[in-house]
Amino acid sequence: MHYEYNPAFVSINYPLIRYMGSKYKLLDWISTELGQLEFNTVLDGFSGSGAVSYMLKKLNKTVYSNDFLHFSYILAKATTENSFQRINSNDLNTLHKQDSNTPNFIQETFKGIFYSKDELRYLDKISYNINKLSNQYKRALAMSALIRSCIKKQPRGVFTISGDMEKYNDGRRDLRLTIQEHFLEQIEVYNGIVFNNLNKNRAFHGNVFEFDDKKYKPDLVYLDPPYVPRSDDNCYVKRYHFLEGLSKYWKDEEIDFNTKVHKIKKKYTPFSYRKTAIIAFDELFDKFKSSIIVLSYSSNGYPDLAILEGLLGKYKNNVEIKKKNHKYHFGNHKSVKRSNVEEYLIIGK
Ligand SMILES: C[S@@+](CC[C@H](N)C(=O)[O-])C[C@H]1O[C@@H](n2cnc3c(N)ncnc32)[C@H](O)[C@@H]1O
């Protein structure tokens, strides 16, 4: 395998978000490989943490970022679509004003489940005051800072763990700081990465199959769908339901109060099931066949590489595979395991 990092391409300072399947650690490789293809407009169809969209923005492309999770959409709006807006000290004052109309939904719903009483009250306050900021980009930026604060303060960054968090406390700074302290830091972090690449980048909140490709006509489509899990499951809502709810103050979401962590309803995606994954890939390739297609995949996914190569070959004459060895960590706070996988970029031209 030939792989050379070309530092001329990008310096990626995207705030790391613990997100299942995030390509954060592979951004240099992906940007180097994509940098060799000719395209100006690009759709990131499954944007997740927003890291790939932001990297594409840094490559000076016109980026369309899409995910069916609302909090993913907010992250992309704040970092990829937003070119100019930052949170200033007036905005910070607005965010921290006491307002007797502030609802107490978070305090009531998640009492004893996540975070302290003060922190939950703070989340209610900031969520309410965010609506008073003057434009959608400031609101998305403040919400992104709040989301990342919540992830940092939550052990392992997943919302399947609740109640007594002491056993997870290994003294690390992220767990020591309060959400209030994190939030002020994260405002600085997100303010610091706002930039203008002179293109009109857009964030979309929707099902990738409904993306209006006839209107936007992306030259290249980057696809990083969830993998059919070998064991356990790969449900994003199960892990991140709190962030999804927070990003829209649980509007139109139904909470299942029978669950210990007060989850919202799981979102169906055909990529998560053996029975539907192959058909879904076929439909996806068919939909985007007028664009260069780049699929991120890995050796521990299903279907396997040969099947995907064959499927893409139905729509593209030239299919190339780029490979990279990658180590990833999994497990719990007691034992972290390492596993070697091969990461693929399957490129159809
Ligand atoms: C592997 S993750 C993407 C990770 C992302 N590339 C990153 O670096 O953070 C897969 C994403 O697909 C989204 N997703 C799953 N099915 C979808 C669908 N039908 N339409 C849009 N997004 C979908 C999930 O919400 C999840 O964020």
The ligand as a Tripos MOL2 file, in Angstrom:
@<TRIPOS>MOLECULE
LIG
   27    29     1     0     0
SMALL
NO_CHARGES

@<TRIPOS>ATOM
      1 C1        -20.1930    5.8490   10.8450 C.3       1 LIG1
      2 S1        -21.1670    7.2330   11.2960 S.3       1 LIG1
      3 C2        -20.4420    8.5480   10.3810 C.3       1 LIG1
      4 C3        -19.1970    9.0320   11.0520 C.3       1 LIG1
      5 C4        -18.6180   10.3070   10.4330 C.3       1 LIG1
      6 N1        -18.0320   10.0730    9.1410 N.3       1 LIG1
      7 C5        -17.5670   10.8860   11.3730 C.2       1 LIG1
      8 O1        -16.3690   10.9140   11.0070 O.co2     1 LIG1
      9 O2        -17.9150   11.2830   12.4860 O.co2     1 LIG1
     10 C6        -22.6740    6.9450   10.4840 C.3       1 LIG1
     11 C7        -23.7250    8.0600   10.5670 C.3       1 LIG1
     12 O3        -24.7900    7.7230    9.6840 O.3       1 LIG1
     13 C8        -25.9880    8.3170   10.1720 C.3       1 LIG1
     14 N2        -27.0910    7.6550    9.4490 N.ar      1 LIG1
     15 C9        -27.4830    6.3720    9.4880 C.ar      1 LIG1
     16 N3        -28.4570    6.1310    8.6070 N.ar      1 LIG1
     17 C10       -28.6870    7.2970    7.9520 C.ar      1 LIG1
     18 C11       -29.5570    7.6870    6.8920 C.ar      1 LIG1
     19 N4        -30.3980    6.8270    6.3420 N.pl3     1 LIG1
     20 N5        -29.4990    8.9540    6.4460 N.ar      1 LIG1
     21 C12       -28.6520    9.8600    7.0020 C.ar      1 LIG1
     22 N6        -27.8020    9.5410    8.0170 N.ar      1 LIG1
     23 C13       -27.8110    8.2810    8.4790 C.ar      1 LIG1
     24 C14       -25.8730    8.0900   11.6790 C.3       1 LIG1
     25 O4        -26.6840    9.0250   12.3630 O.3       1 LIG1
     26 C15       -24.3780    8.2920   11.9190 C.3       1 LIG1
     27 O5        -24.1190    9.6230   12.3150 O.3       1 LIG1
@<TRIPOS>BOND
     1     1     2 1
     2     2     3 1
     3     2    10 1
     4     3     4 1
     5     4     5 1
     6     5     6 1
     7     5     7 1
     8     7     8 2
     9     7     9 1
    10    10    11 1
    11    11    12 1
    12    11    26 1
    13    12    13 1
    14    13    14 1
    15    13    24 1
    16    14    15 ar
    17    14    23 ar
    18    15    16 ar
    19    16    17 ar
    20    17    18 ar
    21    17    23 ar
    22    18    19 1
    23    18    20 ar
    24    20    21 ar
    25    21    22 ar
    26    22    23 ar
    27    24    25 1
    28    24    26 1
    29    26    27 1
@<TRIPOS>SUBSTRUCTURE
     1 LIG1         1 GROUP 0 **** ****
